[in-house]
Amino acid sequence: MKTYLDEFGQWLRHKVRVVIVKQWKRPRTVYRNLMALNRLYKCNMSDEDIYKVANSRLGLYRRCSMNVINYLLSPKVLETANKKECRPALVNPLAYYLG
């Protein structure tokens, strides 16, 4: 059950990243928001790498599996709630099962 929930949690985080990037719609918005996350969480991604991901012609699913989005929208970021925007946090299924 642990391995299933671990794999399910990884898949769920990936799908949430896809939904978040899909909401940003335009490459300019993707670039601006990824740069803001880079400054906020100090991930040390270069502007060029973020620009490549934002203007990539790949589909959303493949774009969200790239290292840049995986590091900037990490599980740490997804599991923190934002009280100002009324955004709930993503619950890790494995931690929920074990806890």
SVG drawing of the C-alpha trace seen along z (x, -y; Angstrom):
<svg xmlns="http://www.w3.org/2000/svg" viewBox="-10 -38 31 40">
<polyline fill="none" stroke="black" stroke-width="0.4" points="0.0,0.0 2.9,-2.3 4.4,-2.1 1.0,-2.6 0.3,-5.7 3.8,-7.1 3.4,-6.7 -0.2,-8.1 1.2,-11.1 3.8,-11.7 1.2,-11.5 -1.2,-13.8 1.5,-16.4 2.3,-16.2 -1.3,-16.7 -1.6,-19.7 1.4,-21.3 -0.2,-20.8 -3.4,-22.5 -1.5,-25.4 0.5,-26.0 -2.6,-25.6 -4.3,-28.4 -1.4,-30.8 -2.4,-30.5 0.2,-32.7 4.0,-32.2 4.5,-35.7 2.4,-34.8 4.2,-31.5 7.6,-33.3 6.5,-36.0 5.0,-33.6 8.0,-31.2 10.4,-34.1 8.3,-35.2 8.5,-31.7 12.3,-31.6 12.8,-34.8 10.5,-33.8 11.9,-30.3 15.5,-31.1 15.8,-28.1 18.7,-29.7 17.2,-28.9 18.6,-31.0 16.4,-33.4 17.3,-31.5 16.1,-28.1 12.8,-29.7 12.4,-31.4 13.0,-28.1 10.3,-26.4 7.8,-29.3 8.2,-29.4 8.5,-25.7 6.3,-24.2 5.9,-21.0 2.6,-20.1 1.6,-21.0 2.1,-17.5 5.7,-17.2 6.5,-20.8 5.5,-20.2 7.9,-17.2 10.9,-19.4 13.3,-20.1 12.5,-23.9 8.8,-23.4 9.5,-20.4 11.9,-22.5 9.9,-25.7 6.5,-24.0 8.1,-21.5 6.1,-19.4 7.1,-21.9 5.4,-24.7 2.3,-22.6 1.9,-21.5 1.9,-25.0 -1.5,-26.7 -1.9,-30.4 -4.3,-32.1 -4.5,-35.4 -5.7,-33.8 -7.8,-31.1 -5.7,-28.4 -5.7,-25.1 -2.6,-22.9 -2.2,-19.7 -2.4,-16.7 0.3,-14.0 -1.7,-10.7 1.2,-8.7 1.6,-11.0 -2.2,-11.0 -2.3,-7.2 0.6,-6.8 -0.5,-9.6"/>
</svg>
